[in-house]
């Protein structure tokens, strides 16, 4: 079972990396899936993911309940809606435009209502 969890975790990490570059492929859910798989499958891989130079701080903040900074939320939402808006102008079918709008609305609601906003302190 541990090998299967590690395999699923590795696939999720690859999909998370693709999600950084592809606008409709989410990064965070795949990172959380990978982390959950690695917790049960390999503490060494889980530690690697949490200390990763690219995803580590982001994942640690999210897992530890600190959330993401307000600026990060704003950037994510602006970029997401910009890419969705561009995509909606390129799609010829109204049903697909509505699907893109529904996905964007769902992600927006999730980020605004359920992901804590990290309070940053000035040093």
N, C-alpha and C positions, 0 to 999 in steps of 0.2 A: 504494500500500500504506500510506503514511503517513496518508492521509486516513481509511482504514478503521480503522487502529489508534487514531487520535484519536477517531473516532466511537465505537468500542467502549469506549475509556477514559472518554469523557463519559457514556455510558450506565451504565457501572460506577460512576461517581461519583454519579449520580442514585440508583442502587439502593443505594449505601452510605448516602446520606442517608436514604432510606426505612428502611434497616435500623436506624438509630438509634431509630426510633419503633415499628417493627414487631418483635415479639419473635422470630419465627422466621426473619426475613430477616437474614442475617449481614452485618455491616458490614465486618469485616476482609478477608475474601476479595475483596470488590468493590473495596476500596481498593488491595489488592495487585495485582489485575488492572488497575485503572486506572493504577497506577504503572508496571507492566510495559509496558503499551501506550504510555504517554506517554514512557518512556525511549527507545523505538524510533521513536515517531512525532513527538514534539515536546518537545525539551528545555525549552522555555519553559513548556509545560503541566505537565511533570514538576516543574519548579522551583516553579510555582504551587501544586501539590498538596503538595509537601514544606514549603512555607512558609505553608500555609493556617492561619488562626487556629484553626480547629476541629480539623482532622485532622492538621496538619503535624507537631507534636511526636510524636504517637502513631505516625504512619507513619515518621518518621525513626528513632525508637527501634527500631521493629520491623525496618526495613530494615538498620539498622546493627548488628543482632545484640544489642542491649541488652535486647530483650524488653519486657515490661510489668511494672509494679510489683506486688508481692504483694497490696497492697490492691486494685489494679485487678482482679486475677484473682478475688479473693474477691467483690468487688462484682458482677462479671460473672456468676460462677457462681451466686450467691444470687439475683440478679434473673432469670437464665435459668431456674433450676429453679423459682422462684416462678411465673413466667409459664407454664412447661410444666406445673407441677402444677395450676394453675387451668385450663389448656386441657384437661388430661387428665380433669378432673371434668366438663367440658362436652361431651366427645365420647362419643357413644353406642356406638361400635363398639370392641371390644377390639383389633382389628387396628390401628386408628388410635392408640389409647393406646400400644400396643407400639411403633409407628413413632415417636411422639413421644419415648418413653423411649429408643429406640435413637439418635435424633438427639441428644438431650441427653447421653447417655453418650458418644457419639462426640466431641462438642464438648468435654466435660469431659476426656476422655482426651487430646485434642489439646492443650488449654490446659495441663494439668498436666504432661504428659510432653515435649511438643515445643516449646512456646513458652518461651524463657528467662525467668526471673524477674529483673527488674532489681534490682540491689542499690543501695539509696539510701544515701548517706552523710550524716551529720549535719554541719551547718555551724556 
